[in-house]
Amino acid sequence: MKFLAPLVAFLFLLTPSLWFTWHNQDDPRFGDFGDDGLYLTSARTLFDGGGYRIPSLPGEPAQTKYPPGYPALLAAAWADGATFPDNLKQAVWVQWRMLPVLLLLAMLYWQRLGFTSKWQWGLAALLAINPYVIFFSVMLMSEIPFTVFLLAVFIALSAAENCGWKWVAIAGITAGLAFLFRTAGVALLISVPAVLLLRRRFNAAAIFFGTMVPAVVAWAVWSKQHMGAGTDLITLYYTNYAGFHWLNFHWNELHLFLWKNIDALLYGIGALVLPKVSEALPMKILTQLLAIATLRGCWKLSKEKSQWQYAAFGVVFLAMLAIWSFPPNERFVLPLAPLLLAGFCVEMKELVGNIRKGFHHKDSSQRVAAKIMAGAVFALFAGCLMAQLFTTFNLLPRMMDEFRQRLERNKPAFAWVKNNLPSDARILAEQDTLVYLYTGRKSANLIIPTVHMYRDEPKQIMAAYSDAVNYARKHNLNYLYLTKDDFRRDLDLEDYQKIQKSLEKPTGMAKVYDQGGIRIFKLD
């Protein structure tokens, strides 16, 4: 009976995510990220024994961008003759099952940090109701599974302090698996040995390195051997992580990347506490201030508990994101959520403690100031909680309904493509993997170099979108699939409207379909 209460409490923590997953098990946003579609299609080639490939792209090149760990997990969605889109539900539930594991490992990690049982449950509640955690427990993306492996690594390293080298080896093998789910796991190969060496645990550092590095080397060798030689945008974007990065990133422009990426990182970290319910500048500033407080709390927590492994990984991980060729948002920092939420609570606990001391100050003005501060902090906590709940139970469901409506608008066009276009048609489409899965026709997206965003070159971005016909011709694509929703995420309203207008009658293409705001053109 003593286990019944914790079990009920744990199931209660899962209720918000279960509610959201049940209502969105059809994953209406599937294909919008792009990565999710690539994961699922590559999972099918793994399951079918056809090699690790990108079947949606013309030529079906080898999948050398993403390691095979996460697609291997999703391969179960293709079992027993499952077909798309019916197997989306199965894939979503495979993804969601990683969330209870994440919560359990997070609680064990917090226990090893010395948090009491009440604090463990409180932190677990914060993690379980976080709208980004809930959202990505449905999306077919690798963040949640990757975080599970990260926590397992740090727990094993903590156990190794008392139980010896075997746990170090387990940590290294687990870190290798983490890397095979997400290449950002390579940061562990730097951070973990560095901490062990600073503690003069030379044998442990060698064991960890030796047990993790085989996975990293194996993937590097395989991807190098199977990577295409092309240097065009499509080849680089879909098959060559490093190649696309160096196409955009130049060391003489490091300041541009640091400026935008650090700004995005602070915004993303703070959003784990105060979700982005508004893009107003004062809200952004407050969110970034919360991020700074959170990072300060992480430093204090790691120093007090002498548990540096997660923090050291975070330093290397954030440094990588700071110079990456895409602004990192809350999705990118999600693997740090168990540490960041704990750091935030540590910082707030200290703040509340200082305010309580002010209640008993001999100076009456100090007592008044303490009461005002207490009111402000209470309002902040309440506001953050309301924003979390509002995002989970209002904003996210509305967003998913919008994508569900978008998909319904596209389904007649997908059916038309499947029934009317030749089997060797090659289509330029924003949601390219979705087009492929519904129609069987090879597809690719219109890739825009991200360097234009860092240089603040809206004209070049506009020109790239407007030049869709030449882009299609250059990459041997003979159809253009356009919807009224295309490019909306990447452009402001005015530029989006201009692009849509410029593509109403693209030169050099003949319109073959025009219904429901969806137009399909054939290259002349």
N, C-alpha and C positions, 0 to 999 in steps of 0.2 A: 504493500500500500504506500510505502514511503516514496516510491517512484511514480505514483499516479499523479500527484500534484505537479511535479516538474514536467511530466509528459503532457498534461493538459495545458500548462502554461506555454510549453514549446509549440504545441499545435495552435494555440491562440495567437502566438507571434506570427505564424504562417498564414493566418486568416486573410490579411490584406492581399498578399501575393496570390493566394489561392483564388480569391475573388476576382482579381484582375486577370489571372491566367485563364480561369474558366470562361470569362466573358470575351477573351481575346485569343482563344486557342486556335483560331483560324489565322492568326498573325497577319492582320490586314496591311501592316506596314512592310511585310516581307518584300525584299527586293529594292527598297528605297535606299538602304545603306550601301548596296552593291556588294559589300563583303559577304553579307548573309547568303545572297544568291550564289556567290562563288563557292562558299563553304558547302552548301547543300548539293550543288551540281558536281563538285569534286568528290563529295561523299558517295555519290552514285557510281562514279567511275571506280572508286576504291571497292565498293561493294560488288560491282559487276565483274571485277577482275580485269578491268580495261586499263589499268595503270592509274597514276595520279595525274589527272589532266584537267583542262578547262574546256569542257565539251561545248560550252555556249559560244566560244570564240571561233571565228573562221580559222581553220587549220588545226583546231584542238591542240594547242601547245601544252607542254607539261606544266603542271601547277608548281612553279618554282618561287612564288611570292610568299605563300603561306605554308608553314610546316603542316604535316598531315595529322597532327594530334586531334584537333577539333573536328575536322571532317571525318576522321575515323569514329569519333563519338557519335556523329550524326548519321553514320552509315546504317545504323539500326533502323532509321526511318524509311529505308528502302527495302527492308526485309519482307518476306512473304508476299512478293509480287506487288508491293505498294506502289502507287502512282501519285504523281503530283496533280492537283493540289491536296488530295485527300491525306497524304502523308505529312502535311504540315502540322496537323494536330499531334501526331506522334512525335515529331521533331521538337515541338514546343514543350511537350511534357518531359522529353529527355532533357531538355535544357532546364526546365523548372526544378527537376530533381536535384540539381546541383545546389540549389539554394538552401535546403535543410542541412546539407553537408557543410556549406559555407558558414551557417550560423553555429553549428556544433563546433567546428574547428576554431571559429572566432572566439567562442566562449572559453574553449580550452586554452587558446593563446592568451586571452585576458587573465585567465586563472594563473598562468605561468608568470604573468607580469605582476601578480600579487593583488589583483583586484578581488574584493570580497564577493560573495555570491550575489548580494543585492546589486552591486555595481555591474557584475557580469550580465545579469538579467536586464538591467537598465540599458546597457550598451547594446545588448542583443535586440532590445525593442527598437532602439534608434536605427540599427542596421536593417531590421525587418520592415520598418515602415518607411524607409527612405525611398522616395519615388524612383530614383535612378536605379537602385538595386532591384526594385520590383519590376521596373520597365525592362531591364536587361535580363531578368529571369524569364522573360518571354521571347525577346529578340534572339535570333539565332546568331549570336555574336560570342566571341571567346572570352570576354571580360570576366564573367562569373566563374567559369571553370578554371581560368588562369589564376584567379584569386584563391580558389580552393587549393591549388597546388602550392601557391606561395605560402599560405598559412601552414600547410603541412611541412614545408621546408623549415620554417622558423620554429615550429613546435619540435621537430626532430633535432634541430640544432640546440634548442634549449635542453632537451633530454640528454643530448650528447655530453653536456657539461658534467653530468653525474654518472652516465652509463657507458661512456667510452666511444671508441672509434666506429663501432657498428652503426650507431645512430648518425654519425657523420656521413658514413657511406650511404645510408638510407636517405639522408638529406640531399646528397649529391645526385643520387638516382632520381629522386623526386624533382629536383631542380632541372634535370635533363628533360623530364616529362613536361614540366612547366614551359620550358623553351619550345618544345614540340607543339605546344598549344598556342604559343605567342612568342615571336622572336624577341620581344622586349625582355623576356626572361634571361637573355644574355647578360643583363645587368647583374644577375646573381653570380655569374662567373667572375665578376670584378669585386662586388661588394662583400660577399661572404669570405673569400680568402683574405681580403684586406683586413677585415675585423679580426679574423683568427690570427693573422700574422702580427697585428698590433698587440694581441694578447699573448704573443710568443707561443702560440699553439701551432707550431710548424708542421707537425705530422698531420694534424687535423686539416690544415689548409691544403696540404698535398692530397690527402684522401678525398676531400670534397672536390677539388679541381679534377682529380683523376677520374672520379665517378660521374661528374657532370659533363666533362668535355667530350666524351664519345658521341653523345647526342648532338652536340653543336657541330662537331666535325663531320659526322655522318650526313647531317642535313646540308652543310656547306658544300661538301663534295658532291652529293647527289644533285643539288640544285645547280651547281656549276656545270656538271656534266650534261644536264638536260635543258639548260637555259638556252633560249633562242638567241641568235646573233643580231637580231634586229635592234635598231636604235630609234625607231619611230615612237610616237607618244603611246600608241596602243600597246605595243610590245613592252615598253618600259613600265608603263603603269600596271599592266596586268601580270607581268612575270618577273619583274626585277625591282625589288624594294629599293636597294641601294642605288641602282641606275636612275630611277625616277627622282630619288632624293638629290643626287648630285647634278641632275639636269636643272634643278631649281635652286639649289643652295650653293652659294659661293662665299668663301671665307671673307672676302672684302666687303660683303654685305651682312656680316654676322650681326651687326648692331640692329639691322632691320628685323631679323628673325628673333633675336633676343627680346626686343621691345614688344613685338606682337605676341610672341609665345609666352613670355612671363606674365603679361597682362591676361592672356587667356587662361594660363595655369592658375593664377590667383582667383580668377573668376570661377573656374571650374571647381577648385578646392572649396571655396566658400559656398558654392551652390549645393554641395553635399549637406550643408547645414541650413542654408536659406535658399531654396530652389528658385530658379529664374522665372518667377511669376510675372515679372515686369522687367523691361529693358531700360527703364529710366536710369539716368546717370546716378542720382543719389542712391538708388537701390544697388547699382553695381559697386559703388564706392563702399557701401556698408558690407556687401558680400565679400569684397576683397579684404576689408578690415577683419572680418571674421576668419578669412583664410590665414591672415598673418597671425592672429591669435591662435588658430589651430596649429600652425607650424611651430609656434613658440611652445605650445603645450606638448607637442610631440618631442621637442628637444628636452623639456623638463622631465617628461615621462621616461624617456630612454636613459637619461643621465641618472635619475633617481633609482631606477630599477636595474641599471647597468645591463640593459638589453638593447644592444645597438644594431642587431642584424636587420630588422625591418626598417629602421631609420636609415641605415647605410644603403640598403637597397633603394629606398625612396630618394635619397640624394642622387645616386647614379641614374635612377629611372627618370627623375625630373630633369636632370642635366641633359639626358638624351632628348627628352621632349622639348627642352628649351631651344635646341638647335635643329629640331626636325622641320621638315618642309610643309607642315600643315599645323595650323593653330590648334593646340590641344584643349579640349573642353572637358566637362565632367565625366564623359565616357572614358577618356584616356586616364584619368586619375582614379577611376573606380577601384582598381586593384589595391590602392592605398587606403580604401575606406575604413577597414578595421582599425588601422593605426590612427588615421586622421580623426575619426569620431572619438577615440579614446583620448587623443591629445586635446581636442576641443573640450571635452568634459573635465580634464585635469585643469585646463586654464580657467574654465568657468568656476570650478570648485574653489580655486584660489581667489578669484574675483569675489565670489559670494562670501568667502571667509573674511576677506578684507572689509567688505561692506558691513558684515555683522560686528566686526570690531568697532566700527564707527558708531554703532548704536549705543555703545557704552562710553563714548569719549566724554571727557569732562567739559569740553567746549560744546555749547548748545548748537552753534552754527555747524559744527562738524556732524552732530547727530542729525540735523536737518538735511545736510548734504548727503549723509549716508542713506537716509530715507528716500531722497529723490533718486539717488543712484539705484537703490533697491527697486523702486518703481520702474525705472528705465530698463533695468536688467530683466525684471519680470515681463515687461512688455516685449522685450526682445525675444525671450524664450517663448512666450505665447505666440508671437508673430511667426517665429520659425516653425513652431509646431503646426500652426494653422496653415502656413504655406506648404508644409509637407503634406498634410492631409488634403488640402485643396488641389495640389498637383496630382496626388494619387487618385483621388475620387472624382475629380472634375476635369482638370486640364488633360490628363492622359487619356481618359475615356473619350473625351471630345475629339482629341487628335486621332485616336484610333478609328473613331466613326468616320472622320473625314477621309482617312485613307481607305476605309472600307467602301465609301461612296466612290472614291477615285477608281478603285479596282473594278467596281460594278460598271463604271463608265467605259473602262478599257476592255471588258470581257467580250462585247460584240466585235470590237476591232480585232482582238486576238483570234476569235473564231473565223473572222473574214480572212485574216492572214493565213491561218492554217488551211483553209479551204480553197484559197485563190492564188496565193503566191507559190512559185516553184519551190521545190524542196531545197534547192541550192541558193535561195535568196539570202542575201547578207544585209542585215538591217542596222542602221544607226538609230539608237534609241537610248533615252536617258535611263530607263529601267531595263537594261539590256538582258539581264539574267531572267527577269520575269517574262519578257517577250519570248525568250528561248524556251522556258519551261512550259509556257502555254501553247506555243506554236511549233516548236521544234526547229525554228529557223535560227541560224547563227546570227549573233548580234554583238554590238560593241557600243560603248558609250562615247560621248563627245568629251574628250579629256582636255582640260584647260591647265596649262602650267601654273602652279600655285605661286610662282615667284611674282606674277603680276599683282597678286593680292598683297604681298609683302612690300612691293614697291609703290603701292597705291596707284595702280595704272588701270582705272576703270575703262578707259578707251580701248586698251588692248584686250581686256576681258570681253567687252562688248563686240569687238571685231572678231574675236575667236568664235563666239557663239553665232554671230551673223554669217560666218564663213562656213556654215555647216555643210554646204554642197561641195565645196572644194575639199573639205576635210573627208567627206565620204568618198569622193573620187580618189583622193590620195591614198586612202586605206582600203581601196577596192571593195567598198560597200555600195550596193546598188539600190537600196531603199532607205527612205527617211521616215521615221515614225515620230510624229509630233503630237503632243497634247497641250492643253491650256495650262497644265500644271508644271510643265517642264521649266527648269532653270529658276523656279520661284525661290528655292532655298538659297541660291547663291547670289541673287541680285536683289537690289532694292526695287520697290514697286515701279518707279519710273523707268528704270533700265529694263526691267522684266517686260513691261508693256512695249517698249521699243523693240526688243528682240522678237517678241511674239508677232509684232506688226511686220518686221522685216522678213519673217519667215512665212508670211501668209501665202506668198507666191514666189518661192525660191527659184531663181534663174537656173535653167539647166535641168529642171525636174518637172515631171508631169504628175498631176494629182490623180491618184487612183482610188482614193477613199476619203470621205469627208462626212463624218457623222458624230454627233454628241461631243463636239469640241476636239475630236481626234482626226488628224489628217495624215495620210500616208502618201508619199511621193515616190515616184520611180525616177532614177537617174537616166536622163536621155543619152 
